[in-house]
């Protein structure tokens, strides 16, 4: 019988900040979103204060000051590097690994007796802690859905951080205690419809006929019923699925009126979107741009606009994406408006090797040189912190408000490495 394990880093962003600040252990710590706007990660001490996820920081600032909550701006280079270290450590235990998110991974463990499986999970947990300093919780179960639920329970097991739902008796007990809205794969709309049918708990859902659930909802809901009963329907996605859209956007603290600054910000989003496009080896043939004013800005009329452009030829060249996006921006921006958010969406993807209609006016040699140039720039940017960019994208970042509580890049910049003093 297969055993799935979901390994989830505990309060990951907070754990990353505490790793190089031992003085913060046991103290209230919160990590903020881009522009230091909302709370996106909380230590257990912050959760105990009743501060909810995604709460605007200005709304709870009196509480933060009262309890001396330590705030940190998002340090994504640090989080990404530590995430890679955690995933590399997990890959040493099994070749079958699915990286589900920056702080979660599914893996399969060898078919062993229950006690041996739990002992193996304990070894994984200790090894990750020793190699990376990041604490993790592990949920075990015969299916991915049950492993996900077991992980939630494991986070409440402060002594071991491990929980196994392979036992049918334990499974029935915890399914009866779990609300249907808290099941992985059940969205809020589906949960409301299920509750209207008197299906309140995970146990209630597990007792239903999968085909009946499928007729009322979706194939995914029917699979969830089977998974709750211990029948494997979802396998590991060891190769990440190709994204159908790539979105890069950001909100601006205080908003932007200057078209030049908006163009610079948009160009940076295009560069990042182009990198993501090339990582999955895709070409895009459609660009969509959107800009929004702040919904609560009384001094600026509401203005939410978007526009799309079909490219004459699919590309992954950042220079082409920037040039076309700037054309769209000129069409959308209204003089005097203060824009709160801007973003780029790439879609209609194709693979470079897919046969396509030849274009008599396309310089194939130029396309080949462009691909080599993009590959070279990506390689340099992955290796060195001072990133290369294009003059057309603008060399200034005046549009970007500096983070107020950014921690050092302890693992990705030589000048910011942690110093250890032996006394």
C-alpha positions in Angstrom: 0.0 0.0 0.0 1.6 3.4 -1.0 2.2 6.0 1.6 2.3 9.6 0.7 4.0 12.2 2.8 3.4 16.0 2.7 6.3 17.9 4.2 5.4 21.5 5.0 7.7 24.1 6.5 6.3 25.7 9.6 5.5 29.4 9.2 8.1 29.3 6.4 8.9 33.0 5.9 9.0 33.5 9.7 11.3 30.5 10.1 13.6 31.9 7.4 13.9 35.2 9.3 14.5 33.5 12.6 17.2 31.2 11.1 19.8 34.0 11.3 18.2 35.8 14.3 18.1 33.3 17.2 17.0 36.1 19.5 13.6 36.1 17.7 12.7 32.5 18.8 9.7 32.6 21.0 8.9 36.2 20.1 6.1 37.6 17.9 7.3 37.9 14.2 5.4 38.9 11.1 6.4 39.1 7.4 4.8 41.7 5.1 3.9 41.6 1.5 5.4 43.8 -1.3 5.4 47.5 -0.4 5.0 46.4 3.3 1.2 46.5 2.8 -0.3 43.3 4.4 0.8 40.5 6.7 1.5 37.4 4.8 3.3 35.2 7.4 2.8 35.0 11.2 4.5 33.3 14.0 2.4 31.4 16.5 2.8 34.3 18.9 1.2 36.7 16.3 -1.6 34.2 15.6 -2.3 34.2 19.3 -2.9 37.9 19.2 -5.8 37.4 16.8 -4.0 39.0 13.8 -5.4 37.4 10.6 -3.6 36.6 7.4 -3.6 39.4 4.7 -4.5 42.0 7.3 -3.3 45.5 6.2 -0.5 46.3 8.6 -1.7 49.9 9.3 -4.9 48.5 10.7 -3.1 46.5 13.5 -0.2 48.8 14.0 -1.3 49.8 17.6 -1.4 46.1 18.5 1.9 45.5 16.8 3.5 48.3 18.9 1.8 47.2 22.1 3.2 43.6 21.8 6.4 44.6 20.2 5.9 42.4 17.1 9.0 42.3 15.0 8.2 43.1 11.4 10.1 42.1 8.2 9.7 43.1 4.6 9.5 40.2 2.2 13.0 38.9 1.3 12.2 36.5 -1.6 15.8 35.8 -2.6 16.4 34.5 0.9 13.2 32.5 1.0 13.8 31.0 -2.4 17.3 29.9 -1.6 16.3 28.3 1.6 13.4 26.6 -0.1 15.8 25.1 -2.7 17.9 23.7 0.2 14.9 22.1 1.9 13.7 20.5 -1.4 17.2 19.3 -2.2 17.4 17.6 1.2 14.0 15.9 0.7 15.1 14.7 -2.7 17.9 12.7 -0.9 15.2 10.5 0.6 13.3 9.5 -2.5 13.4 10.0 -6.3 9.6 10.6 -6.3 9.1 14.2 -5.2 6.5 16.8 -6.2 7.3 20.3 -5.2 3.8 21.7 -4.5 4.8 25.2 -3.4 7.7 27.1 -2.0 7.3 25.5 1.4 5.5 22.2 0.6 6.4 18.9 -1.1 4.7 15.6 -1.6 6.8 12.5 -1.6 6.2 8.7 -1.5 7.8 6.6 1.2 8.6 2.9 0.9 5.9 0.4 1.7 6.9 -0.5 5.2 5.0 -1.3 8.4 3.3 1.8 10.0 5.9 2.2 12.7 8.7 2.1 10.2 7.0 4.7 8.0 6.7 7.0 11.0 10.3 6.4 12.0 11.3 7.3 8.4 9.3 10.5 8.7 11.0 11.4 11.9 14.4 10.9 10.2 13.3 13.2 7.4 12.2 15.9 9.9 15.4 15.7 11.9 17.5 15.8 8.8 15.8 18.8 7.3 16.1 20.7 10.6 19.8 19.8 10.9 20.8 20.6 7.2 18.7 23.7 6.8 17.5 25.0 10.2 13.9 25.0 9.0 11.3 23.2 11.1 8.8 21.1 9.2 5.6 19.1 9.9 4.9 15.9 8.1 1.5 14.4 7.3 1.3 10.7 6.2 -1.6 8.9 4.5 -2.5 6.4 1.7 -3.5 9.3 -0.5 -2.4 12.8 -1.2 -5.7 14.2 0.2 -5.3 12.3 3.5 -1.6 13.3 3.7 -2.7 17.0 3.3 -5.2 16.6 6.1 -2.7 14.7 8.3 -0.3 17.6 7.9 -2.8 20.0 9.3 -3.2 17.7 12.3 0.6 17.4 12.6 1.0 21.1 13.0 -1.1 20.8 16.2 1.1 18.0 17.4 3.8 20.2 19.1 5.8 17.2 20.4 6.5 15.2 17.2 5.2 17.3 14.2 4.2 14.1 12.5 0.7 12.5 12.1 -0.4 9.4 10.2 -3.9 8.8 8.8 -3.2 5.4 7.4 -5.2 3.7 10.2 -9.0 3.5 9.2 -10.1 4.0 12.8 -8.0 7.1 13.3 -9.1 8.3 9.8 -12.8 8.0 10.6 -12.3 9.9 13.9 -10.5 12.9 12.3 -12.7 13.0 9.2 -15.7 13.5 11.6 -13.9 16.4 13.2 -13.0 18.1 9.9 -15.3 20.6 8.2 -15.9 19.9 4.5 -14.7 23.4 3.7 -11.2 22.5 5.1 -10.6 19.5 2.7 -7.9 20.0 0.1 -9.5 20.3 -3.3 -12.9 21.5 -2.1 -13.4 25.2 -3.0 -15.6 27.6 -1.1 -18.5 27.5 -3.6 -18.5 23.7 -3.6 -18.3 23.6 0.2 -21.5 25.8 0.4 -23.3 23.6 -2.0 -22.3 20.5 -0.1 -23.4 22.1 3.2 -26.8 22.8 1.6 -27.0 19.0 1.0 -26.3 18.4 4.7 -22.8 17.3 3.9 -21.1 19.1 6.7 -17.9 17.1 7.6 -15.2 15.3 5.7 -16.7 12.1 7.0 -20.1 13.0 5.5 -18.5 13.5 2.1 -16.6 10.3 2.3 -19.9 8.4 2.8 -21.3 9.6 -0.5 -21.4 7.8 -3.9 -18.5 9.3 -6.0 -20.6 9.0 -9.2 -23.4 11.0 -7.5 -21.0 13.7 -6.4 -19.5 13.8 -9.9 -23.0 14.3 -11.4 -23.6 17.3 -9.1 -20.1 18.8 -9.1 -16.9 17.8 -10.9 -14.5 14.9 -11.5 -12.2 16.5 -8.9 -14.9 16.3 -6.2 -15.6 12.7 -7.0 -11.8 11.9 -6.8 -11.7 13.6 -3.4 -14.4 11.2 -2.1 -12.4 8.2 -3.2 -9.2 9.7 -1.8 -10.9 10.3 1.6 -11.7 6.6 1.6 -8.0 5.7 1.0 -8.2 5.0 -2.7 -5.3 6.7 -4.6 -6.6 8.9 -7.5 -3.9 11.6 -7.5 -0.4 10.6 -8.3 2.8 12.7 -7.9 3.4 15.3 -10.5 7.2 14.9 -10.6 7.5 17.2 -13.6 5.8 20.6 -13.0 2.9 21.2 -15.4 3.4 23.9 -18.0 1.6 27.1 -16.9 -1.1 28.4 -19.2 -0.6 32.0 -18.1 2.2 34.0 -16.6 1.3 37.0 -14.5 3.7 39.6 -13.1 2.2 42.6 -11.3 2.7 44.9 -8.3 0.9 47.5 -6.4 2.5 50.9 -5.9 2.7 52.5 -2.5 1.1 55.9 -2.8 0.3 55.3 -6.5 1.9 56.6 -9.7 0.9 59.4 -11.9 4.0 59.7 -14.1 3.8 57.7 -17.3 7.6 57.3 -17.4 7.6 55.6 -14.0 4.7 53.4 -15.0 6.6 52.4 -18.1 9.7 51.6 -16.0 7.7 49.4 -13.6 6.0 47.6 -16.5 9.3 46.9 -18.2 10.6 45.2 -15.0 7.4 43.1 -14.9 8.0 42.1 -18.6 11.6 41.1 -17.8 10.4 38.8 -15.0 7.6 37.4 -17.1 10.1 36.7 -19.9 12.4 34.8 -17.6 9.5 32.6 -16.4 8.5 32.0 -20.0 11.9 30.8 -20.9 12.3 28.6 -17.8 9.3 26.6 -19.0 10.6 26.8 -22.6 7.5 28.4 -24.0 6.7 31.1 -26.6 3.8 33.6 -26.1 1.7 35.0 -28.8 -0.6 37.2 -26.7 0.2 40.0 -24.2 -2.4 41.5 -21.9 -1.8 44.7 -19.8 -3.9 45.9 -16.9 -3.7 49.0 -14.8 -5.9 50.0 -11.8 -6.4 53.0 -9.6 -7.0 52.5 -5.9 -10.6 51.7 -5.1 -10.6 53.9 -2.0 -8.6 56.9 -3.3 -11.1 59.7 -3.1 -8.8 62.1 -5.0 -8.6 59.9 -8.2 -11.6 58.7 -10.3 -11.9 54.9 -10.5 -10.2 53.6 -13.6 -9.6 49.9 -14.2 -8.4 49.2 -17.7 -7.0 46.3 -19.6 -6.0 45.7 -23.2 -4.6 42.7 -25.2 -2.4 42.4 -28.2 -1.8 39.4 -30.4 1.8 39.2 -31.5 2.5 38.6 -35.3 4.8 35.8 -34.2 5.2 33.8 -31.0 8.2 34.9 -29.0 10.2 34.6 -25.7 12.3 37.6 -26.4 12.0 40.1 -23.5 12.8 43.0 -25.8 9.8 42.3 -28.0 7.5 41.8 -24.9 8.7 45.2 -23.4 8.2 47.1 -26.7 4.6 45.7 -27.2 3.6 46.2 -23.6 4.7 49.9 -23.7 2.4 50.4 -26.8 -0.5 49.0 -24.8 0.4 51.2 -21.8 0.3 54.4 -24.0 -3.3 53.4 -25.0 -4.5 52.8 -21.4 -3.0 55.5 -19.2 -5.1 58.6 -18.5 -3.3 61.9 -17.7 -3.7 63.0 -14.1 -4.8 59.6 -12.8 -2.9 58.0 -9.9 -2.5 54.3 -10.6 -2.3 51.8 -7.7 -1.5 48.6 -9.6 -0.1 47.5 -13.0 0.6 44.1 -14.4 1.4 42.0 -17.5 -0.2 38.7 -18.5 1.4 36.4 -21.1 -0.8 33.7 -22.6 -1.5 31.5 -25.7 1.7 29.5 -25.2 3.5 27.4 -27.7 6.6 25.2 -27.7 9.6 26.3 -29.7 9.7 22.9 -31.6 6.0 23.0 -32.6 5.6 23.2 -36.4 4.1 26.5 -37.5 3.3 28.4 -40.6 6.5 30.0 -42.1 6.7 33.7 -42.3 8.5 35.1 -45.4 9.3 38.3 -43.7 10.9 36.7 -40.6 14.6 36.7 -40.2 15.3 33.2 -38.7 18.9 34.1 -38.1 17.9 37.1 -36.0 15.5 34.8 -34.0 18.3 32.4 -33.3 20.6 35.2 -32.1 17.8 36.5 -29.9 17.4 33.1 -28.2 21.1 32.8 -27.5 21.1 36.4 -26.1 18.2 35.7 -23.8 19.8 32.4 -22.6 23.1 34.2 -21.9 21.4 37.0 -19.9 19.4 34.4 -17.9 22.5 32.5 -17.1 24.3 35.6 -15.8 21.3 36.8 -13.8 21.0 33.4 -12.1 24.6 33.5 -11.0 25.2 37.1 -10.0 23.0 39.4 -7.8 23.6 42.6 -9.8 21.2 41.7 -12.6 21.7 42.6 -16.3 18.8 44.5 -17.9 18.0 46.4 -21.1 18.3 50.1 -21.5 14.8 50.1 -23.1 13.4 48.9 -19.7 14.7 51.9 -17.8 17.6 51.8 -15.5 15.9 53.6 -12.6 13.6 52.1 -9.9 12.1 55.3 -8.6 8.6 53.6 -8.9 9.6 51.1 -6.3 9.2 52.1 -2.7 12.2 50.8 -0.7 11.2 48.1 1.9 11.3 49.5 5.4 12.1 46.2 7.3 14.2 44.2 4.8 16.6 41.7 6.4 20.1 41.0 4.9 20.4 38.5 2.0 22.3 36.1 4.2 22.7 33.3 1.6 22.8 35.1 -1.8 25.1 38.1 -1.4 28.7 37.9 -0.3 28.6 41.3 1.4 25.6 40.3 3.5 26.8 36.9 4.7 26.3 36.3 8.5 29.3 36.8 10.6 30.2 34.3 13.4 32.4 35.3 16.2 34.1 32.8 18.4 34.8 34.0 22.0 
